Each structure stands twice: as structure tokens, then as C-alpha cells.
Amino acid sequence: MSIIVSGLTKLYGEQRAVDNISFEVKPGEVLGFLGPNGAGKSTTMKMLTGYVPQTTGKASICGYDVTLQSLEAKKNTGYLPENNPLYPDMYVKEFLLFTGRLNKVKNCLLRAEEMIELTGLKTEQRKKIGALSKGYRQRVGISQALLHNPRVLIMDEPTSGLDPNQLADIRNLIKELGKEKTIIFSTHIMQEVQAICNRVIIISKGKIVADDSIERLQQKSSDEVTITVEFKQRVDKNRLQQISGVKKLTSTSEKKWRLTGRTGLQESIFQFAVANQLTVVALAEEAQSLEDIFKDLTKTN
């Protein structure tokens, strides 16, 4: 495993920022780490990268304990924190060479040039970091995190505040990096998660409330289903309300309807069609959106 977390807990006084969480991430997996503000996402990432010590529990990166073998663990970890700390008065290439030499990166100049090419910074490399747009500053942060060629990449809100074009660029970059590296990244943009991630962990109040693929989360997230059905004939709304299990009913025409109800609704629709000599032209079950799943799992009473 690239990452193993076991019983990880972080206390700030009496507050449990992270509460006894455990999970593993396989090599080459892209994991979306989700949760509302204050859920414990950033604290978990800081513990994994060795910036904050855990209160109890263990974590390892590529087999190295983040506390007992911190230097080896950090050699295998690239980290882009939420605030992306950079030196605004340094030039892009100058900054990468500076951080590379601090970290004793071999062939530092060649490696910096490779990262500039990989992250699309070639036209910006001779500019001061403070003069760059936020999207390009994010690229500099990612370049710095990748400079020592880590096997694990941890990014906290890497797409925060970017415009749609910048979002698309960073999304494509993360997807490419995910072909070779294990990646954990946090975000509040559900479209990013669906476009990039193999798997999702949702954390709420310091505890993991979901850990699965998006497809399986959508399948088991609700006892209700929503089905869009189109009949060949016109169907009166009052007749459709007789279908067993229907709770909500809307339409775009007298032939096409959207029904929400309990599990088994699809079978009830077919039974209704047969009993009323109706022809079903199209029928599809709508998957619950990741945003709805997130709200259901993290809502507070």
C-alpha cells in the first residue's frame, strides 16, 4: 500500500479534529478526500505529511512511518497545502531551483525544466511568481511538490478559486499524474471528483462516513429511486399516481414523466404499463448526484 492510516486521532484541547480514522490507498489510486469546512480534511493531510503530529494512531507512506521514519516518508511525499506558500519575489525557475537544491534533488536543473514542461509553465518561467495568475501559481506549487519525484502526492484544495479554463488544465494535469502516482486531494467541487477520482472518502466531524467508489456510493446512498419513463401513448397524471410506491411525479410532456419513489419502482412501472396496455418507449434510472450524497452524509441536525 502507498498509504496506510490506522486509528489516526488529533486532539486540540478537548476538540477532536480527527477522530480515530483508518483507511488505505493503493499505488496508482486517485482518492478524493471530501468533507465540509472543519471536518478534519486539512488536519489529516498535515498529519500524513508530517507537518502536524498525531495525538494517537499511526500512518505510513510507502512503508515508512510518518513519525518514526519521517525523513524517508517525506522523501516519498509531495505536498501542496491549501494556502500554497510561495516566494512572490522569486522567478518561477529560480524558485524551483532554490527548493530543489534545499531538498538535495539530483540533476536539479534538468528536473526543474522537466516540471516546468509538465505543468505548462514554459512561457511563465522567467516571470516573478507574484506576477502570475492564481492558476499559474497553483502550477508552480504542484511543480515544487513534484520536484523530488515522490511516489505519493497530497494536495489540499488544488483547484480553489480557479476559473473554468484553469480548472480544466489542473484537472487534466492531475489525471495525467494519477497514471504514475498515488494521489489524495481535497476539494469542494464535486465535478472535479467525478472527473478525476477512482475512489472517495467523505469525512464529517472528524469521522469517516463514507469510503467507496462513486458508482457504489450512488447505488447504496438512498432507499429512493428516480426514474424517467416515456410512453408511446399519452398518460394522465392521475393514472400514474396509482403506481405503487410513487412519492413524486413531474412531466415535460403527456408522454414523458419523472417519477420518484421507493426501491422497486421500476418493476411497478412495467406492471402498470402491462395492466393499462401502454408501450414503454424509454426508461432510465437516475443516479443520485455526488453532491446530494455529500449533503446527506454530512448534514447536521
Backbone bond lengths (Angstrom), bond angles and torsions (degrees), N, CA, C in turn:
res aa  C-N    CA-C-N  psi(-1)  N-CA   C-N-CA  omega(-1)  CA-C   N-CA-C  phi
1 M - - - 1.460 - - 1.533 110.80 -
2 S 1.321 116.53 142.13 1.459 119.74 176.55 1.523 111.17 -74.84
3 I 1.355 115.57 -38.09 1.468 120.52 -178.72 1.524 108.59 -134.69
4 I 1.330 115.82 131.00 1.470 121.40 174.31 1.523 108.11 -128.91
5 V 1.321 116.20 123.11 1.459 122.56 178.40 1.519 107.93 -120.08
6 S 1.333 117.01 128.62 1.455 121.01 -176.46 1.526 111.20 -135.48
7 G 1.327 116.15 112.39 1.463 121.67 175.83 1.505 114.61 59.86
8 L 1.340 117.27 32.99 1.461 121.63 -174.32 1.535 110.65 -71.59
9 T 1.328 115.25 127.03 1.477 121.54 -177.98 1.520 109.34 -136.58
10 K 1.337 115.61 141.02 1.453 120.53 174.62 1.520 109.56 -133.82
11 L 1.327 115.72 122.20 1.459 122.13 178.24 1.523 110.07 -108.70
12 Y 1.334 115.31 136.04 1.460 121.86 168.58 1.521 106.05 -116.95
13 G 1.334 116.09 95.32 1.459 119.66 -170.98 1.522 109.19 67.24
14 E 1.316 116.56 -121.57 1.463 120.41 177.66 1.527 112.32 -94.87
15 Q 1.310 116.82 -5.60 1.464 120.16 -178.84 1.531 110.96 -83.91
16 R 1.347 115.21 129.66 1.462 121.06 176.42 1.525 108.76 -93.76
17 A 1.324 116.63 96.48 1.461 120.53 179.30 1.521 110.58 -69.91
18 V 1.323 115.99 -38.43 1.467 122.72 175.11 1.519 106.86 -132.86
19 D 1.339 116.14 130.26 1.462 120.33 -167.64 1.529 112.44 -122.56
20 N 1.347 115.82 87.28 1.460 122.22 169.72 1.532 112.45 56.43
21 I 1.344 116.13 55.71 1.460 119.33 -179.23 1.531 111.24 -97.36
22 S 1.329 115.43 149.22 1.466 122.05 179.01 1.525 109.23 -140.51
23 F 1.314 116.44 135.90 1.462 121.37 173.42 1.517 109.49 -166.93
24 E 1.321 115.94 165.19 1.459 122.18 177.43 1.521 108.97 -131.46
25 V 1.321 116.31 149.76 1.464 121.59 177.53 1.529 108.00 -128.69
26 K 1.325 115.78 126.38 1.456 121.82 -177.37 1.529 111.20 -81.18
27 P 1.332 116.88 158.17 1.469 119.88 175.19 1.523 111.19 -57.79
28 G 1.324 116.64 136.60 1.452 121.17 178.21 1.511 115.47 80.69
29 E 1.333 117.77 2.76 1.461 120.64 -179.71 1.528 110.10 -87.47
30 V 1.340 116.29 142.78 1.462 121.86 174.13 1.523 107.19 -110.25
31 L 1.317 116.35 110.58 1.460 122.74 -173.22 1.521 110.81 -107.37
32 G 1.315 116.48 124.09 1.459 121.45 172.66 1.514 109.50 -87.64
33 F 1.328 116.73 122.62 1.461 122.09 -177.27 1.524 107.05 -107.28
34 L 1.327 116.93 105.37 1.456 122.21 -169.62 1.517 112.37 -114.93
35 G 1.328 114.99 155.03 1.454 120.55 175.86 1.515 109.70 170.16
36 P 1.326 117.32 157.03 1.474 119.87 176.48 1.525 110.91 -68.12
37 N 1.314 116.73 167.63 1.468 120.67 176.88 1.527 109.86 -57.46
38 G 1.330 115.90 133.93 1.461 120.67 179.98 1.511 114.35 83.16
39 A 1.340 117.55 8.83 1.468 120.05 -177.69 1.516 113.22 -78.30
40 G 1.343 117.44 -20.95 1.465 120.80 -179.26 1.517 114.34 115.93
41 K 1.337 117.26 7.94 1.468 120.73 -177.90 1.529 111.81 -62.50
42 S 1.323 115.74 -56.11 1.468 119.82 -176.43 1.519 111.54 -64.03
43 T 1.329 116.77 -37.86 1.471 120.39 178.50 1.522 110.38 -62.23
44 T 1.343 117.21 -42.30 1.466 121.06 177.57 1.516 110.88 -60.82
45 M 1.329 116.49 -44.94 1.466 120.20 -179.98 1.525 111.65 -64.21
46 K 1.314 116.62 -38.16 1.464 120.08 178.67 1.529 111.25 -66.61
47 M 1.339 116.99 -34.96 1.466 119.61 176.67 1.521 110.61 -69.54
48 L 1.336 117.36 -40.13 1.463 120.97 -179.89 1.526 111.59 -64.29
49 T 1.321 116.32 -33.51 1.461 120.41 -177.68 1.528 113.20 -92.94
50 G 1.335 117.08 0.02 1.456 120.78 175.48 1.514 115.39 83.36
51 Y 1.332 117.87 9.73 1.467 120.56 179.93 1.527 112.17 -82.27
52 V 1.330 116.19 -24.05 1.470 121.53 178.44 1.523 107.29 -132.84
53 P 1.341 118.72 130.14 1.467 119.61 178.93 1.525 111.44 -76.77
54 Q 1.314 116.78 144.13 1.463 120.31 175.89 1.521 110.28 -76.13
55 T 1.322 116.19 156.39 1.473 120.80 174.83 1.519 109.55 -80.25
56 T 1.327 116.40 -48.17 1.467 122.24 174.29 1.524 108.17 -143.57
57 G 1.329 115.38 168.03 1.453 120.92 179.12 1.520 112.65 93.77
58 K 1.323 115.23 178.61 1.466 121.05 -177.54 1.521 110.53 -135.63
59 A 1.323 114.82 156.19 1.463 121.82 173.08 1.518 108.15 -148.62
60 S 1.322 116.22 143.57 1.457 120.07 177.33 1.518 110.22 -136.63
61 I 1.326 115.45 146.92 1.459 124.01 176.50 1.523 107.87 -117.73
62 C 1.323 116.97 118.11 1.468 122.44 179.82 1.527 111.87 52.45
63 G 1.332 115.84 37.87 1.459 121.70 176.98 1.509 114.88 88.06
64 Y 1.324 118.42 -2.72 1.468 121.89 -178.85 1.527 110.38 -104.61
65 D 1.318 116.35 126.20 1.459 121.67 178.41 1.529 109.22 -64.92
66 V 1.342 116.89 128.97 1.471 120.14 -174.35 1.524 112.33 -68.83
67 T 1.332 117.44 -16.32 1.468 120.90 178.45 1.522 111.40 -100.38
68 L 1.323 116.99 -50.22 1.461 121.60 -175.15 1.521 112.80 -80.13
69 Q 1.335 116.95 -26.92 1.467 121.69 179.82 1.537 108.76 -128.26
70 S 1.313 114.99 50.70 1.465 120.68 -170.49 1.527 113.27 -61.03
71 L 1.324 117.71 -38.18 1.461 120.35 -177.84 1.519 111.19 -64.94
72 E 1.326 116.70 -45.16 1.461 120.41 179.36 1.530 111.12 -67.09
73 A 1.346 115.63 -38.81 1.468 119.42 178.14 1.529 110.59 -62.30
74 K 1.330 116.90 -42.70 1.471 120.50 -179.28 1.521 112.00 -68.63
75 K 1.332 117.36 -31.55 1.463 119.89 176.80 1.523 111.60 -61.81
76 N 1.318 115.85 -27.08 1.467 121.23 -178.38 1.527 113.10 -98.53
77 T 1.335 117.34 6.12 1.469 121.99 -175.21 1.520 111.35 -123.89
78 G 1.326 115.65 131.19 1.457 121.87 168.87 1.521 108.20 -107.35
79 Y 1.322 117.54 136.62 1.472 120.64 -172.30 1.522 110.46 -132.70
80 L 1.325 115.06 125.99 1.459 121.74 171.77 1.521 107.70 -115.57
81 P 1.351 117.81 100.64 1.469 119.84 -179.33 1.523 111.56 -72.21
82 E 1.319 115.65 166.84 1.460 121.25 -175.27 1.522 112.63 -59.32
83 N 1.333 117.42 -40.57 1.469 119.65 -176.41 1.528 113.19 -86.24
84 N 1.339 117.91 -3.36 1.469 123.90 175.05 1.529 111.57 44.04
85 P 1.336 118.06 68.90 1.472 120.53 -176.52 1.526 112.02 -68.34
86 L 1.305 116.01 121.02 1.466 122.43 -179.98 1.528 108.95 -132.66
87 Y 1.327 116.87 167.83 1.460 121.82 175.24 1.525 108.21 -100.22
88 P 1.329 118.85 102.63 1.473 121.10 -172.87 1.524 114.25 -64.38
89 D 1.333 117.99 -22.57 1.464 120.02 -178.35 1.529 112.84 -88.72
90 M 1.325 116.64 -1.81 1.464 119.55 178.48 1.518 109.79 -95.41
91 Y 1.326 116.06 151.01 1.450 121.17 174.21 1.527 109.00 -77.94
92 V 1.328 116.71 155.48 1.467 121.15 -174.19 1.523 111.38 -55.44
93 K 1.315 116.58 -54.55 1.468 119.56 -176.94 1.524 110.83 -66.33
94 E 1.325 116.07 -38.65 1.468 121.01 177.74 1.528 110.57 -58.96
95 F 1.333 116.76 -43.18 1.465 121.70 -179.76 1.526 111.40 -63.46
96 L 1.323 116.70 -44.21 1.464 120.07 -179.27 1.532 111.10 -65.57
97 L 1.324 116.77 -39.39 1.465 119.73 177.12 1.530 110.70 -66.05
98 F 1.331 116.59 -40.47 1.464 121.88 179.13 1.532 111.08 -60.99
99 T 1.338 116.48 -51.09 1.471 119.36 -178.78 1.525 111.31 -69.61
100 G 1.330 117.20 -33.85 1.459 120.06 178.06 1.521 112.10 -64.51
101 R 1.322 116.50 -41.45 1.468 119.86 179.53 1.529 111.56 -70.93
102 L 1.328 116.47 -35.24 1.467 119.42 175.18 1.529 111.02 -60.02
103 N 1.343 115.20 -36.69 1.465 120.38 -178.61 1.526 112.99 -93.40
104 K 1.343 115.67 9.60 1.463 122.11 176.23 1.525 111.97 54.90
105 V 1.342 115.12 44.68 1.459 120.84 177.40 1.524 109.21 -73.10
106 K 1.323 116.28 129.82 1.461 120.45 179.07 1.529 109.69 -71.59
107 N 1.337 115.74 145.93 1.469 121.03 -178.59 1.526 110.33 49.36
108 C 1.314 115.95 51.43 1.462 122.72 -170.30 1.533 112.73 -57.69
109 L 1.335 117.67 -43.51 1.461 120.64 -179.08 1.523 110.92 -62.79
110 L 1.321 116.79 -46.62 1.458 121.20 179.29 1.524 110.83 -62.26
111 R 1.326 115.42 -42.42 1.462 120.16 -179.15 1.536 110.87 -65.90
112 A 1.322 117.67 -40.68 1.466 120.86 178.25 1.522 110.41 -62.52
113 E 1.320 116.56 -42.02 1.469 120.33 178.52 1.521 111.74 -64.77
114 E 1.323 117.05 -36.93 1.468 120.98 176.87 1.526 111.23 -64.06
115 M 1.338 116.97 -41.31 1.467 120.80 -179.84 1.536 110.99 -69.37
116 I 1.322 116.43 -37.25 1.469 120.16 176.59 1.525 110.29 -61.08
117 E 1.314 116.31 -42.13 1.467 121.30 178.01 1.526 110.75 -67.06
118 L 1.321 117.31 -46.17 1.464 122.37 -176.57 1.519 112.07 -61.68
119 T 1.326 117.20 -41.00 1.467 121.00 -174.34 1.530 113.57 -95.84
120 G 1.325 117.38 8.85 1.455 120.66 175.12 1.516 114.54 70.70
121 L 1.346 116.14 36.16 1.465 120.80 -177.46 1.538 113.21 -104.86
122 K 1.320 116.42 9.86 1.467 119.40 -172.42 1.522 112.30 -58.69
123 T 1.335 116.61 -42.28 1.462 119.56 -178.14 1.528 112.77 -76.22
124 E 1.348 116.55 -12.56 1.472 121.13 -175.97 1.527 112.95 -109.11
125 Q 1.317 117.82 -1.08 1.464 120.61 -168.59 1.525 113.93 -64.70
126 R 1.327 117.36 -22.01 1.472 119.69 -179.41 1.524 112.09 -102.01
127 K 1.330 116.07 12.16 1.466 120.42 176.35 1.521 110.06 -95.63
128 K 1.327 115.93 155.39 1.457 119.66 172.62 1.532 108.99 -72.91
129 I 1.324 116.07 143.13 1.455 121.01 -177.78 1.523 111.31 -59.01
130 G 1.329 117.21 -36.79 1.453 120.82 -179.80 1.514 113.66 -64.54
131 A 1.338 117.50 -18.32 1.466 121.22 -179.32 1.527 112.05 -92.14
132 L 1.333 117.85 -2.59 1.470 121.64 -177.09 1.523 111.41 -85.05
133 S 1.339 115.58 154.41 1.467 120.84 171.22 1.526 108.67 -69.32
134 K 1.327 116.33 166.35 1.465 119.40 -179.05 1.527 111.39 -62.00
135 G 1.337 116.16 -37.60 1.463 119.38 179.05 1.519 112.14 -59.76
136 Y 1.340 116.82 -42.72 1.461 119.92 179.14 1.523 111.39 -72.62
137 R 1.327 117.28 -32.58 1.473 118.88 175.75 1.534 110.30 -64.71
138 Q 1.336 116.42 -37.09 1.464 119.49 175.94 1.522 110.63 -62.28
139 R 1.326 115.95 -39.02 1.469 119.84 178.08 1.532 111.17 -63.88
140 V 1.340 116.19 -38.82 1.472 119.73 177.09 1.527 109.69 -62.51
141 G 1.350 116.23 -42.97 1.464 120.05 178.45 1.520 112.16 -61.86
142 I 1.325 116.51 -41.67 1.470 120.35 177.73 1.530 110.30 -65.97
143 S 1.341 116.85 -40.89 1.468 120.70 177.81 1.524 111.08 -59.05
144 Q 1.341 115.41 -44.38 1.461 120.03 179.74 1.526 110.91 -63.61
145 A 1.355 116.79 -39.32 1.467 120.93 -179.78 1.525 111.88 -67.58
146 L 1.337 116.36 -27.31 1.468 121.02 -177.08 1.524 113.58 -95.01
147 L 1.312 116.55 -7.67 1.463 121.45 -169.37 1.529 112.76 -56.14
148 H 1.316 117.69 -39.26 1.469 121.21 -178.39 1.527 112.47 -90.32
149 N 1.336 116.40 12.96 1.462 123.74 175.93 1.531 112.27 55.56
150 P 1.347 117.51 58.08 1.467 120.65 -179.34 1.530 111.58 -73.82
151 R 1.321 116.12 157.46 1.462 120.50 177.06 1.528 111.79 -85.34
152 V 1.344 115.61 -20.58 1.469 121.48 -179.35 1.522 108.76 -122.98
153 L 1.336 116.28 135.48 1.455 121.59 178.51 1.524 108.77 -123.26
154 I 1.338 116.42 123.92 1.465 122.56 -178.94 1.524 108.13 -118.61
155 M 1.341 116.07 121.71 1.465 120.67 -175.19 1.524 110.00 -129.84
156 D 1.316 115.50 127.17 1.460 122.22 -178.15 1.528 109.16 -103.16
157 E 1.315 117.14 109.39 1.475 123.87 179.95 1.535 111.67 54.52
158 P 1.337 118.54 55.12 1.480 119.34 -176.30 1.519 113.97 -68.77
159 T 1.352 118.57 -18.46 1.466 120.58 -177.51 1.525 112.81 -108.72
160 S 1.327 117.25 10.45 1.468 120.54 -177.79 1.523 111.58 -63.47
161 G 1.348 116.17 128.23 1.452 121.48 174.73 1.511 116.15 78.94
162 L 1.332 118.02 9.65 1.459 120.46 -179.08 1.522 111.36 -89.11
163 D 1.342 116.17 152.39 1.462 119.44 176.17 1.536 108.96 -81.39
164 P 1.343 118.89 169.58 1.478 121.14 -175.02 1.521 113.90 -55.55
165 N 1.335 118.18 -39.16 1.465 119.77 179.06 1.524 111.63 -67.67
166 Q 1.329 116.23 -41.92 1.461 120.43 177.99 1.527 110.70 -65.27
167 L 1.350 115.61 -39.07 1.466 120.47 177.52 1.518 110.87 -57.69
168 A 1.332 115.79 -46.98 1.464 120.32 -178.47 1.526 110.89 -62.21
169 D 1.325 116.95 -40.20 1.469 120.70 -179.44 1.529 111.33 -65.17
170 I 1.338 116.98 -47.40 1.463 120.46 -179.38 1.525 110.45 -67.13
171 R 1.331 117.01 -37.85 1.470 120.90 176.94 1.531 110.62 -58.86
172 N 1.320 116.73 -47.37 1.467 120.25 -179.67 1.520 111.38 -64.84
173 L 1.330 116.12 -36.15 1.459 120.11 178.54 1.527 110.70 -64.75
174 I 1.337 117.02 -45.00 1.465 120.75 179.56 1.523 110.82 -62.80
175 K 1.341 116.88 -40.36 1.463 120.75 178.40 1.523 111.39 -61.38
176 E 1.330 116.42 -41.41 1.462 120.10 178.33 1.523 111.34 -66.46
177 L 1.334 116.47 -43.20 1.463 120.38 179.04 1.519 111.34 -63.25
178 G 1.344 116.58 -33.46 1.460 121.59 -179.11 1.512 113.80 -65.91
179 K 1.319 117.74 -14.25 1.466 120.25 177.68 1.523 111.63 -72.96
180 E 1.341 116.68 -21.91 1.459 120.76 -176.00 1.524 113.48 -120.94
181 K 1.331 117.53 -21.01 1.455 120.11 -173.11 1.525 112.05 -124.93
182 T 1.315 115.77 157.61 1.464 121.49 171.04 1.521 107.52 -84.28
183 I 1.339 116.30 129.32 1.460 120.14 -174.47 1.523 110.81 -127.86
184 I 1.332 115.25 133.06 1.462 121.96 166.88 1.525 106.44 -118.39
185 F 1.327 116.92 127.98 1.456 117.88 173.27 1.518 110.54 -142.18
186 S 1.320 114.73 145.84 1.461 120.86 178.39 1.516 109.56 -104.56
187 T 1.308 116.43 149.66 1.456 121.74 179.14 1.520 108.98 -164.38
188 H 1.339 116.02 160.31 1.454 121.37 171.21 1.522 110.64 -106.08
189 I 1.332 117.00 2.69 1.462 121.62 -177.82 1.524 108.68 -96.87
190 M 1.330 116.14 103.44 1.461 120.60 -173.68 1.530 112.83 -65.79
191 Q 1.343 116.67 -29.61 1.463 119.03 177.97 1.527 111.33 -63.36
192 E 1.323 116.23 -33.74 1.458 120.15 177.96 1.518 110.95 -64.91
193 V 1.322 115.42 -42.50 1.464 120.63 -179.61 1.523 110.21 -62.68
194 Q 1.335 116.38 -47.30 1.457 120.30 -178.51 1.520 111.95 -65.07
195 A 1.326 117.24 -31.19 1.459 120.90 -178.14 1.526 112.91 -79.90
196 I 1.324 117.47 -26.32 1.462 120.07 -168.62 1.530 113.95 -114.41
197 C 1.332 117.61 -37.41 1.471 120.82 -163.07 1.530 114.44 -86.11
198 N 1.351 114.14 144.29 1.460 121.08 168.87 1.530 110.69 -83.14
199 R 1.330 115.28 -25.24 1.464 120.32 -169.51 1.521 109.23 -154.73
200 V 1.334 114.89 155.96 1.466 120.63 -178.00 1.524 109.84 -131.38
201 I 1.329 115.84 136.14 1.469 121.83 166.59 1.520 106.85 -116.41
202 I 1.334 116.37 129.32 1.462 121.54 175.95 1.522 108.21 -111.77
203 I 1.328 115.94 127.24 1.460 121.28 -179.05 1.523 108.78 -116.97
204 S 1.314 116.45 138.89 1.461 121.63 179.63 1.522 108.50 -142.53
205 K 1.325 116.88 129.69 1.463 123.08 -178.99 1.525 111.79 52.11
206 G 1.333 115.34 38.83 1.460 120.97 176.13 1.508 115.78 82.77
207 K 1.348 118.11 -2.99 1.461 121.74 -178.24 1.524 110.88 -116.29
208 I 1.332 116.92 147.64 1.456 121.08 175.20 1.524 108.80 -78.04
209 V 1.341 116.66 123.52 1.468 121.13 -179.70 1.525 112.01 -108.20
210 A 1.334 117.25 -10.22 1.464 120.86 176.54 1.519 109.06 -158.62
211 D 1.337 116.05 142.50 1.462 121.89 177.64 1.526 107.42 -153.16
212 D 1.348 116.81 98.99 1.462 119.85 -175.48 1.525 109.40 -170.58
213 S 1.333 115.23 176.83 1.464 119.19 172.09 1.527 108.58 -72.99
214 I 1.322 117.13 159.21 1.464 120.84 -179.98 1.524 110.29 -61.82
215 E 1.336 116.52 -40.69 1.464 120.55 -178.20 1.518 111.37 -61.34
216 R 1.320 116.98 -45.32 1.475 119.40 -178.48 1.522 111.41 -71.20
217 L 1.331 117.41 -33.82 1.465 119.95 175.39 1.524 110.23 -61.74
218 Q 1.318 116.58 -41.37 1.461 120.41 -179.71 1.525 111.47 -66.98
219 Q 1.313 117.08 -33.28 1.461 121.10 -178.46 1.524 112.43 -71.88
220 K 1.336 117.17 -35.94 1.461 119.48 -172.87 1.521 113.95 -108.94
221 S 1.347 117.15 7.03 1.454 119.81 -171.86 1.519 114.35 -78.00
222 S 1.323 118.33 -21.37 1.456 118.96 -173.22 1.515 110.90 -147.39
223 D 1.348 115.44 149.65 1.458 121.22 174.40 1.525 111.04 -82.15
224 E 1.329 116.21 -9.70 1.463 120.76 -179.58 1.524 110.79 -99.43
225 V 1.331 116.12 151.99 1.453 122.00 174.93 1.526 108.64 -128.42
226 T 1.317 115.61 153.75 1.465 121.50 174.03 1.521 107.81 -122.11
227 I 1.319 115.57 128.27 1.459 121.33 -175.20 1.524 109.72 -126.86
228 T 1.322 115.51 133.38 1.463 121.74 172.49 1.522 107.99 -100.57
229 V 1.321 116.32 126.31 1.467 120.70 -178.19 1.530 109.84 -132.36
230 E 1.326 115.32 139.58 1.468 121.23 176.24 1.521 108.90 -122.51
231 F 1.313 115.15 127.26 1.462 121.62 178.05 1.534 110.14 -99.99
232 K 1.331 115.32 156.58 1.464 119.46 175.85 1.527 110.49 -72.24
233 Q 1.336 115.80 -33.22 1.463 121.61 -178.69 1.531 110.29 -101.23
234 R 1.315 115.40 161.94 1.450 119.88 172.00 1.518 109.60 -71.29
235 V 1.346 115.51 140.96 1.465 119.91 -178.12 1.520 108.72 -129.89
236 D 1.324 116.56 131.17 1.455 121.72 179.67 1.525 110.42 -75.56
237 K 1.331 115.79 141.37 1.463 120.79 -178.68 1.523 112.02 -58.99
238 N 1.326 117.49 -39.12 1.468 120.58 -179.02 1.522 111.58 -61.57
239 R 1.323 116.67 -32.95 1.474 119.74 178.39 1.532 110.38 -71.16
240 L 1.337 116.45 -40.75 1.465 119.65 -178.91 1.530 112.00 -66.08
241 Q 1.319 116.37 -29.63 1.459 119.71 179.52 1.527 112.34 -67.82
242 Q 1.333 116.69 -11.44 1.467 120.91 177.74 1.531 112.10 -80.21
243 I 1.354 116.42 -12.89 1.470 119.60 -179.19 1.524 109.45 -64.12
244 S 1.314 116.09 133.51 1.466 121.85 -177.84 1.530 111.15 -63.06
245 G 1.332 116.25 127.87 1.460 121.49 174.14 1.501 115.44 93.40
246 V 1.335 119.49 -3.53 1.464 121.65 -179.01 1.530 110.30 -73.12
247 K 1.343 116.15 128.01 1.462 121.53 177.55 1.529 112.23 -110.53
248 K 1.336 115.76 -30.72 1.458 120.27 -177.68 1.515 109.14 -143.05
249 L 1.339 115.69 143.89 1.450 120.39 -173.00 1.530 109.81 -144.45
250 T 1.341 117.56 123.17 1.461 122.04 175.88 1.527 108.50 -135.59
251 S 1.348 115.80 164.25 1.465 118.43 -178.08 1.519 111.35 -145.99
252 T 1.331 115.17 156.42 1.458 121.89 170.87 1.527 110.12 -108.47
253 S 1.321 116.41 -14.63 1.463 122.92 176.16 1.521 107.50 -159.77
254 E 1.330 116.61 178.11 1.466 120.13 179.32 1.525 111.79 -77.52
255 K 1.326 116.10 -4.43 1.464 119.86 179.56 1.542 112.52 -111.28
256 K 1.322 116.88 -23.61 1.469 121.05 -175.39 1.521 110.16 -114.09
257 W 1.345 115.87 125.89 1.459 120.82 -173.89 1.527 110.80 -133.60
258 R 1.338 113.94 155.96 1.468 121.74 176.97 1.520 107.14 -123.04
259 L 1.341 115.92 116.09 1.458 121.52 -174.59 1.523 110.23 -116.13
260 T 1.322 116.43 135.38 1.464 122.31 175.42 1.520 108.44 -119.58
261 G 1.341 115.54 135.38 1.465 119.53 -178.71 1.505 111.41 -172.49
262 R 1.300 116.72 -168.38 1.466 121.06 -175.86 1.531 111.39 -77.18
263 T 1.326 115.62 164.88 1.453 122.18 179.01 1.533 110.21 -54.69
264 G 1.320 115.76 137.89 1.467 120.42 -176.15 1.515 112.68 100.90
265 L 1.339 116.43 1.16 1.460 121.26 -177.57 1.527 111.70 -62.79
266 Q 1.324 116.93 -36.43 1.458 120.42 -178.94 1.530 111.52 -58.99
267 E 1.312 116.79 -44.91 1.466 121.22 178.62 1.534 110.72 -63.83
268 S 1.325 116.01 -39.53 1.470 120.01 179.54 1.527 111.46 -63.91
269 I 1.339 116.41 -35.75 1.460 120.30 178.26 1.529 110.53 -65.01
270 F 1.326 117.16 -43.54 1.466 120.62 178.39 1.533 111.02 -63.62
271 Q 1.319 116.47 -41.40 1.468 120.17 178.09 1.522 110.69 -62.43
272 F 1.332 116.50 -40.69 1.467 121.31 177.63 1.535 110.62 -63.07
273 A 1.342 116.91 -42.57 1.461 121.12 -178.91 1.527 111.10 -63.91
274 V 1.317 116.71 -42.82 1.475 120.64 179.02 1.518 110.67 -64.76
275 A 1.317 115.91 -46.37 1.467 120.49 -177.56 1.523 112.09 -63.23
276 N 1.348 116.59 -29.51 1.463 120.37 -176.86 1.523 112.87 -106.71
277 Q 1.348 116.11 12.68 1.467 122.59 176.80 1.544 111.00 54.39
278 L 1.331 115.30 46.69 1.457 122.18 178.46 1.532 109.88 -106.82
279 T 1.322 116.70 147.51 1.459 121.72 178.38 1.520 109.65 -102.22
280 V 1.336 116.96 123.64 1.460 122.17 177.09 1.521 108.78 -86.08
281 V 1.338 116.41 116.51 1.468 121.85 -179.65 1.532 110.90 -84.36
282 A 1.314 116.63 -40.14 1.473 121.17 -179.25 1.513 109.48 -152.02
283 L 1.334 116.02 145.19 1.462 121.29 178.05 1.526 108.14 -149.91
284 A 1.328 116.67 131.11 1.467 120.73 -179.56 1.521 110.08 -146.42
285 E 1.316 115.28 137.97 1.464 120.47 175.87 1.514 109.27 -91.71
286 E 1.333 117.39 129.73 1.450 122.36 -179.70 1.529 110.13 -85.73
287 A 1.321 115.10 131.47 1.463 119.03 176.41 1.528 109.48 -77.48
288 Q 1.328 116.55 141.21 1.466 119.40 176.07 1.518 109.29 -66.13
289 S 1.309 117.22 136.39 1.459 120.63 -177.66 1.523 110.78 -68.69
290 L 1.335 115.67 152.89 1.464 120.78 177.63 1.523 110.63 -61.79
291 E 1.325 116.64 -33.92 1.467 120.43 178.16 1.529 111.12 -63.19
292 D 1.342 117.25 -41.78 1.471 120.78 177.72 1.525 111.34 -65.31
293 I 1.336 116.06 -40.51 1.468 120.78 177.93 1.520 110.02 -61.87
294 F 1.341 116.16 -44.95 1.457 121.94 178.88 1.532 110.51 -58.29
295 K 1.321 116.86 -45.71 1.463 121.03 -179.22 1.524 110.81 -63.59
296 D 1.333 117.13 -42.98 1.469 121.29 -179.01 1.523 111.82 -62.41
297 L 1.347 115.87 -39.78 1.460 120.20 -174.81 1.526 114.21 -82.54
298 T 1.323 116.52 -20.08 1.474 118.57 -174.97 1.523 113.18 -116.56
299 K 1.329 117.64 3.90 1.457 119.32 -177.89 1.519 110.22 -68.64
300 T 1.329 115.38 147.14 1.462 121.57 178.42 1.514 109.49 -108.16
301 N 1.334 116.12 146.25 1.460 120.29 -179.51 1.531 110.82 -79.16
